[in-house]
């Protein structure tokens, strides 16, 4: 899987058996569900359990599932159970996890 993020950019790609990449997600979630969420993504990181987090320039944190599906837009969003972030896996280009 490959994630590309930036100002108003979120792309989630999955490698196919033939070596090409297929775009799985082109947006974080449907615009009507974003509310006050900024899509100016400043960084992202993989969690040890395979999920990943995106952060934006407003300091908002988004949690996404292993398959790229949006889960929630702050780790302690009102009305949602808190999600513990116990480890973030650092990534070095060219090295496996």
Contact map, one row per residue, 1 for C-alpha under 8 A:
1110000000011110000000000000000000000000000000000000000000000000000000000000000000000000000000000
1111000000011100000000000000000000000000000000000000000000000000000000000000000000000000000000000
1111100001111000000000000000000000000000000000000000000000000000000000000000000000000000000000000
0111110011110000000000000000000000000000000000000000000000000000000000000000000000000000000000000
0011111111100000000000000000000000000000111100000000000000000000000000000000000000000000000000000
0001111111000000000000000000000000000001111000000000000000000000000000000000000000000000000000000
0000111110000000000000000000000000000011110000000000000000000000000000000000000000000000000000000
0000111111000000000000000000000000000011100000000000000000000000000000000000000000000000000000000
0001111111100000000000000110000000000011100000000000000000000000000000000000000000000000000000000
0011110111110000000000001111000000000000100000000000000000000000000000000000000000000000000000000
0011100011111000000000111110000000000000000000000000000000000000000000000000000000000000000000000
1111000001111100000000111100000000000000000000000000000000000000000100000000000000000000000000000
1110000000111110000011111000000000000000000000000000000000000000000000000000000000000000000000000
1100000000011111000011110000000000000000000000000000000000000000000000000000000000000000000000000
1000000000001111101111000000000000000000000000000000000000000000000000000000000000000000000000000
0000000000000111111111000000000000000000000000000000000000000000000000000000000000000000000000000
0000000000000011111100000000000000000000000000000000000000000000000000000000000000000000000000000
0000000000000001111100000000000000000000000000000000000000000000000000000000000000000000000000000
0000000000000011111110000000000000000000000000000000000000000000000000000000000000000000000000000
0000000000000011111111000000000000000000000000000000000000000000000000000000000000000000000000000
0000000000001111001111100000000000000000000000000000000000000000000000000000000000000000000000000
0000000000001111000111110000000000000000000000000000000000000000000000000000000000000000000000000
0000000000111100000011111100000000000000000000000000000000000000000000000000000000000000000000000
0000000000111100000001111100000000000000000000000000000000000000000100000000000000000000000000000
0000000001111000000000111111000000000000000000000000000000000000000110000000000000000000000000000
0000000011110000000000111111000000000000000000000000000000000000000000000000000000000000000000000
0000000011100000000000001111110000000000000000000000000000000000000000000000000000000000000000000
0000000001000000000000001111110000000000000000000000000000000000000011000000000000000000000000000
0000000000000000000000000011111011000000000000000000000000000000000011000000000000000000000000000
0000000000000000000000000011111111000000000000000000000000000000000000000000000000000000000000000
0000000000000000000000000000111111100000000000000000000000000000000000000000000000000000000000000
0000000000000000000000000000011111100000000000000000000000000000000000000000000000000000000000000
0000000000000000000000000000111111100000000000000000000000000000000000000000000000000000000000000
0000000000000000000000000000111111111100000000000000000000000000000000000000000000000000000000000
0000000000000000000000000000001111111000000000000000000000000000000000000000000000000000000000000
0000000000000000000000000000000001111100000000000000000000000000000000000000000000000000000000000
0000000000000000000000000000000001111110000000000000000000010000000000001000000000000000000000000
0000000000000000000000000000000001011111100000000000000111010000000000000000000000000000000000000
0000001110000000000000000000000000001111100000000000000100000000000000000000000000000000000000000
0000011110000000000000000000000000000111110000000000000110000000000000000000000000000000000000000
0000111111000000000000000000000000000111111100000000011110000000000000000000000000000000000000000
0000111000000000000000000000000000000001111100000000011110000000000000000000000000000000000000000
0000110000000000000000000000000000000000111110000000011100000000000000000000000000000000000000000
0000100000000000000000000000000000000000111111000001111000000000000000000000000000000000000000000
0000000000000000000000000000000000000000001111100001110000000000000000000000000000000001110000000
0000000000000000000000000000000000000000000111110111100000000000000000000000000000000001110000000
0000000000000000000000000000000000000000000011111111100000000000000000000000000000001011100000000
0000000000000000000000000000000000000000000001111110000000000000000000000000000000000111100000000
0000000000000000000000000000000000000000000000111110000000000000000000000000000000000000000000000
0000000000000000000000000000000000000000000001111111000000000000110000000000000000000000000000000
0000000000000000000000000000000000000000000001111111100000000011111100000000000000000000000000000
0000000000000000000000000000000000000000000111100111110000000011110000000000000000000000000000000
0000000000000000000000000000000000000000000111100011111000001111000000000000000000000000000000000
0000000000000000000000000000000000000000111110000001111100001111000000000000000000000000000000000
0000000000000000000000000000000000000000111100000000111110111100000000000000000000000000000000000
0000000000000000000000000000000000000111111000000000011111111000000000000000000000000000000000000
0000000000000000000000000000000000000101110000000000001111110000000000000000000000000000000000000
0000000000000000000000000000000000000100000000000000000111110000000000000000000000000000000000000
0000000000000000000000000000000000000000000000000000001111111000000000000000000000000000000000000
0000000000000000000000000000000000001100000000000000001111111100000000001100000000000000000000000
0000000000000000000000000000000000000000000000000000111100111110000000001110000000000000000000000
0000000000000000000000000000000000000000000000000000111000011111000001111110000000000000000000000
0000000000000000000000000000000000000000000000000011110000001111100001111110000000000000000000000
0000000000000000000000000000000000000000000000000011110000000111111111110000000000000000000000000
0000000000000000000000000000000000000000000000000111000000000011111111100000000000000000000000000
0000000000000000000000000000000000000000000000000111000000000001111110000000000000000000000000000
0000000000000000000000000000000000000000000000000010000000000001111110000000000000000000000000000
0000000000010000000000011000000000000000000000000010000000000001111111000000000000000000000000000
0000000000000000000000001001100000000000000000000000000000000001111111100000000000000000000000000
0000000000000000000000000001100000000000000000000000000000000111100111111000000000000000000000000
0000000000000000000000000000000000000000000000000000000000000111100011111000000000000000000000000
0000000000000000000000000000000000000000000000000000000000000111000001111110100000000000000000000
0000000000000000000000000000000000001000000000000000000000011110000001111110100000000000000000000
0000000000000000000000000000000000000000000000000000000000011110000000011111100000000000000000000
0000000000000000000000000000000000000000000000000000000000001110000000011111100001110000000000000
0000000000000000000000000000000000000000000000000000000000000000000000000111110111100000000000000
0000000000000000000000000000000000000000000000000000000000000000000000011111111111000000000000000
0000000000000000000000000000000000000000000000000000000000000000000000000001111100000000000000000
0000000000000000000000000000000000000000000000000000000000000000000000000000111110000000000000000
0000000000000000000000000000000000000000000000000000000000000000000000000001111111000000000000000
0000000000000000000000000000000000000000000000000000000000000000000000000001101111100000000000000
0000000000000000000000000000000000000000000000000000000000000000000000000011100111110000000000000
0000000000000000000000000000000000000000000000000000000000000000000000000011000011111000000000000
0000000000000000000000000000000000000000000000000000000000000000000000000010000001111100000000000
0000000000000000000000000000000000000000000000100000000000000000000000000000000000111111000000000
0000000000000000000000000000000000000000000000010000000000000000000000000000000000011111000000000
0000000000000000000000000000000000000000000000110000000000000000000000000000000000001111100000000
0000000000000000000000000000000000000000000011110000000000000000000000000000000000001111110000000
0000000000000000000000000000000000000000000011110000000000000000000000000000000000000011111000001
0000000000000000000000000000000000000000000011000000000000000000000000000000000000000001111100000
0000000000000000000000000000000000000000000000000000000000000000000000000000000000000000111110101
0000000000000000000000000000000000000000000000000000000000000000000000000000000000000000011111110
0000000000000000000000000000000000000000000000000000000000000000000000000000000000000000001111100
0000000000000000000000000000000000000000000000000000000000000000000000000000000000000000000111110
0000000000000000000000000000000000000000000000000000000000000000000000000000000000000000001111111
0000000000000000000000000000000000000000000000000000000000000000000000000000000000000000000101111
0000000000000000000000000000000000000000000000000000000000000000000000000000000000000000101000111
